[in-house]
């Protein structure tokens, strides 16, 4: 019997490297012939060096032009027909929608959709976003209607939205808590010296709460709390929610935050922090928070889907309302003033990561899903 052919379909290959590479390598080691279809980019060479077959597709992360999108869908369908995968695993919103439609049209035997968050159109439901939400639900119905498929969710709120809308069938949903964390790489480090340091590692997007983080830093400085607020991440100018370069320069010149740029060593970044924050508006299950937990750092995050699922409120971290910089600053101040509380919450976070977020557990759960669909 020939090896089953698994094709990961994702818009940006760098996201596969950062969030799904252990799953792809485990599938390869389990006997799958692993292919990846995505845009081009620097990460392609890394994937090919690991023995994965890569296919470049004409994709855009943000385009909504009908002709461009029709061309992309046509190219995806043609690739699926040519490669003939036994199973397609689509990751990220556009890949899930287009991959599901193309998989059905191309007769792909099995399909896995990874819903890592429903996207910004589900944050609010009025006006243009309300229209886009209705359109998204129509596309989800088309994409997730494959008769031999599973839909992987990272939190119950996203699952419940699509189940209530009749998009996901009974028994089709699988709940996996994030993409996993390497518990050896992300491990507790000695606490740094003062001043108490507050960290945020995220793409510089407004819906990640970056603006609230900066405003909380300003409030903290105005109170004379003496905290250090460090921001790591890169601009994403293709995203409509991106912070603009001139705004970032203003934040740096004010001096309320310490911007360190894009961070390749998140574990090292957290080792230099006493508190980790993510004031996001909505998430799937944020990798930054499960990494913070594994590093034994207490978390302040927002009481929204995804973020609330990544902590034990009042045990490993604190929840605050979204879009509320003052509540964020107040919660951080409580932790900053209480070293014993920081230590207890940090230890609880590490225990949570060991129990629920370990990479081996998440990888094996993916392989179990593949086996259920392919029988191999």
N, C-alpha and C positions, 0 to 999 in steps of 0.2 A: 504494500500500500504506500502510495506517495505521501510525502509530508503535507499536512494541511497548510494552505496558503492564507496567511493573515495580512491584511493591508490596513495600516493606520492611515487615516485621512485627517489632515489637520492643515489649517491655513498657514501657520508660521512654524517652520521646523524647529526654531529655537524653543518654542513652548513644549514640543515633544521632549526635547532634551531636558528641560527644566522640570517637567511635571510627569512624564510618562515613560521616560527612558528605562527605568528598572523593570517596568511591565513588559516593554518590548524585548529587552534582553532575556528576561525570564521565559517569555514565550519562545524565543529563539532556542534557548537551552532545553526547553521542553519538547523540541522537535518541530516547531512551526517554521515554515519558510516565511520570514518577516519582510514585508515591503512597507515603504512609507511614501505617501503622495502628499505634496505640499508645494508652496511657493519655493523658489530658490532662496539661497542665503548662506551665510558662513557656517551655519550648523549642519548643512548637508554633508560636508566633508567629514565631520565627526561621525555622523550616522553611517556613512559608507565605510569608514575605517573600522567600525564595529561589526561589519558584515551584513548590514541591512541594505536592501536594494531600494534606491530612491528614484522617484518619478517626479519631475517638475511639471506643475500645472499652472495655467494662466489664471491666477487668483489675486483678488484684492481684499484686504481685510475690511475696508470701509466703503468701497464703491457701492452705489445703489443705482447706477445707470443700467437700464434694462438690457441694452445690447451687450454690455460688458458682462453682466451676470448670466445672460443666456449663453454667451460663448463659454463662460466658465462651466456651466452645468453640462453643456454639450461635451466639453473636454473631459469632464469627470466621467460621464457615461461611457465615452469611447475608451478611456483608460480601464474602467471596470470590465468592459467587454473584452479588452485585449489581455489583461492580466488574469482575469477570471479567478478572483480570490474566493476561497471558501467562506471567509468571514471578513467583513469590513468593520473596523472600530473607528468611529468618528469622534473627534474631540474638539471642543469649542463650538460656539453657537452656529456660525455660518457653515462650518463643516458638517454639523449634525443635520441641518436643514437640507443642504444640497446633497450630502452623502446619502441620506435616507431616501430622497427622491430618486437619485441616480441608481442606488442599489436595487430599488424595486423595479425600475425600468430595465436594468441590465440583467435581472434575474440572479443577483447574488444570493446564495443560499441562506446566509445568516448575517445579522446586522446588530452591532452594539452602538448605542448612542450614549456618550458621556455628557451629562448636563452639569457643567461645573458652575452654573449660575444662569438664571433666566435672562440676564441682561438688563441694561438701563431702562428699557421700555416698560419693565414690570415694576419699577420703583414708584411711579405714579401712573394713574390711569385716566387722566383727563386730557382734552385737547389733542394735539398731534400724537402724544405718547399713547393716548387711549386708542387712536386709530391704528397706530403701529402695533399695539398689543393685540388687537383683534386680527390684524394681518398675520402677526407672528403665530397666533394660535391656529390659524388656517394652515400655515406652512408646517407647523409641528404635526398636525393631523396627517398631512401627506407624508412627512418624513418618518414618523414613528409608526406608520401603519403596516410595516413589514410583518408578515405573519410569523416569522421565526426570528424574534428580536428580543433584546433586553435594553432597558433604559436605566443607566446608572445615575443615581442622584447622590449629592453630597449632603443634603439636608432634607428634613421632612417637609418644610414649607414649600420648596420648589416642587417636590413630588405631589403634594396635596393640591397645588394650583393646577397642575396638568391632569391629575386624576379627576378633580371636580369638573374640569372643562371637557372631560370625555376624550382627552388626547391619548392617555395611557390606559391600556387595558388591565383588568385584574391579573395579577401574576407577572406582569411585564416589568414592573419596577424593581430595581435592586438598590438598596441603600448602602453605600460605602463612604466612610467618613474621610473624605479627602483623598489626596494622592499619596499619602504616607510620608513618613519622615525617617531618615537614617538616624537611629538612636545613638549610634557610635559617633557619627560626625557631629550631630547636634546634641551635645552633652553639657551638663552644668559645669561652668567655669567659676573660679574664685570671683567673689564680688569685687568690682572695681572700687577705687578710692573715690572720695567725694570730689566735686559736687555730685549730688544725685543726678543721674543722666536718664533722660526719657528718649526712647528711640521709636522711629517709624520707618519701616522699609516697605516701599510700595512704588508702583508706577505713579508718576505725578499727575494723577487725574482728580478732578473735583469730586467725583463720586466715591473716591477712596477716602475722602475727608481730609485731604491735604490742607485745604484752606482753614478748616477748623483746627487742625494741628498747629498751624502758624498763629492763628488768633489766640489759641490757648497759651501758646508760648509768650505772646505779647502780654496777656493777662497775668501770667505768672511773673514776668519781668516787672510789670507795674506794681505788683504786690511785694516785690523785693524778696522772692522766695529763694533766689540763688540757684535755681535748677538749670541744667544744661539740656537743651532740646536739640536732638540730632536727627536729621532727615536724610535718608538714602533712597535713591531711585533715579530713573531717567525720564525725561520728557517723552511723550508719545504723541507727536504732532499730527499723526493720521487719525487720532481719536478725537471726536468733537468735544470730549470732556477734558482734554489735556490742559494743564497749566501752560501758560505762554512764557517764552524765554524772558521777556522784559519783566514779567511779574516775578519770576524766580530771582532775577537779579535784584529787584527791589527788596525781596525778603532777605536776601543775603546781606545787602547793604544796611538794612535796619539793625542787624545783629541779634535779633531775637532767637534765630535758629542757626544751627551749624549744619550747612548742607555739604555732604561728603561725596555727592555724585552717585553714579551707579555702583552698586556694591556686589562684587563677586564672592565675597566671604561673609555671608549673612551670619553664620555662627560666630565669627570673630566680631562682627558688628554688635551682636547681642551680648557677647561677653563683656563689652565695654559699657553696657547699660544696666541700670537698676530696674527699669520699668519699660515695657513694650506697649505701644498703642497701635490701634487700627480703627480710626473713626469712620469706617466705611458706611455707605448708605444701603448696600445689599451685597451679599457674596454667595458663592456656592459653599465652600468651606475653605477659608483662607489659609494657604500654606504658611504665610508669615506667622500666623498665630499658633499653629501646631508646632512650628519650629521654635517659637519663643517658649512654648510649654516644655518642649524637649530640652531646651537650654536652661530650664529652671528659673525663668523670669516671670514675674507677675504681669498680668495683662490688664489694660483698660481698653475696652472696645464698646461698640454700639449694640444696642438691643434690637438687632435686625436679623433676618434669616441669614444663616451662615456664620456670622460672627458669634451669635449667642450659642451656636452649636459647637464652637471650638474651645469653650471654656466651661468651667463649673462656676456659675455666678456666686460670688461671695466666698468661694473656696480657692480657686486658682486665679481669679481675677475679678474685675468689677465691670458692670454694664452701665452705660450712660445713654441718654436719648441721642438719636442721630441729629446732625446739623446743629449741635448745641456745644459751642466752644467753651462756654462757661462751665457747663457740667463736666466736660472733659478736664478742664483745668482744676476744678474742685476735686475730682476723683484722684487725679494725679497727685494733688497736694496732700491728700489723706495718706496715700502710700509713701510719698516722699518723707513725711513726718514720722513714719512708724516702721523702723527697720525690722522689728520682729514680725510684723504683718507681711512685709515684703518677703522675708525668708520663708514663712509658712506657706504663702501663696505660691511662691516659686517651687517649693518642694511638692506641693499638690499638683502643680502643672506638670512636673516631670512624671509623677505617678500616673496622671491622666494620659500623657503621651505614651508611656509604656503599656498601659492597658488597652488603649483604643486606636492609637495612630501609628504603631510600628510598621515600617515599610514591608517587612516579610508578610505580615497579616494581610495588608492591602494587595500586595502582588498576588498572593495565593488566591484571594477572593476573585481577582480578575481571571486567573487561569480557570477557576471553577465555573465562571460564567461562560468562558469560551467552550469548555468541555460540555456544558449543558446544551449549547447550541449546535456544536459540531459532532458530538458523540466521540470526540478524540482528544 
